[in-house]
Amino acid sequence: MNPAYSLAEYNANRESHFKRLPAGWKIRTKVLDQDLILVPENGLAIVTTDENLCAYDKTGPLYSNYKP
């Protein structure tokens, strides 16, 4: 699968890529210092997609090794 935009193109105008961004939400990106490891809650992965068919996994303090 080829991405429609490079990371630089995406970052230049992030909000324009979403038709229904919830009120008050903002888009940001971060290059992680280490691989992201997701741990499904109770062995069940929770995934959702947006109108661009980008997939998002439920993450947070209990579901990944990411520490902001």
N, C-alpha and C positions, 0 to 999 in steps of 0.2 A: 504494500500500500504506500503510495506516495503522498506526503502531506501537501495540502493546498498552499501553505505558506511556510516560509522559513521562520525560525524563531524571531529573528530581527523584524521581519514584516509583521508578524503577529503582535509583537510587543509595541510596534509603532502606533497601533490603533486597536487595542484589545477589545474594548467594549463594542466596536462596530461589528464584530464577528458573532454577536449574540442578539437575537431578535427579542427575547423575553427575559432579560436579566432582571431579577427581582429588585424592587425599589431599595436603594441604599447599598446594594452589593457592588463590589469592585473586583476587577480581575487583576491578579498579580502572578508573576512567575518567579521561580527560584531554582538555581542550579544547586543540587544537594552535594554535600561533601562526601557522602557515602551512598551505597545502594539503599534504596527504600525497600524495607521488608514489611509486607502487609500480613497481618494475622487475623483471619476471619473470626468474628464473634461466634462462639459455639460451633465452629467449623462451617459456618454458613457465610459465603461472600455476599455482600450487599453492593450491587452495582446499579448505576442509573446512567442514562445518556441524555444529552441535550439535543437541540434541533439540528446540530451539525454532526450528529452521531459520534461525538466524542464521549468516551466512557469514563465514569468517575467511580472510584471505590470508596466505601465508607472507611474513613481513617480517623485517628485521634489518639490520645494518649494510651488507650488500651488496645488499639488495633494496629499499631505500627511502631517501628523503631525511630520515627521522626521526632525530634525535640526542637521546637522553634527557638 
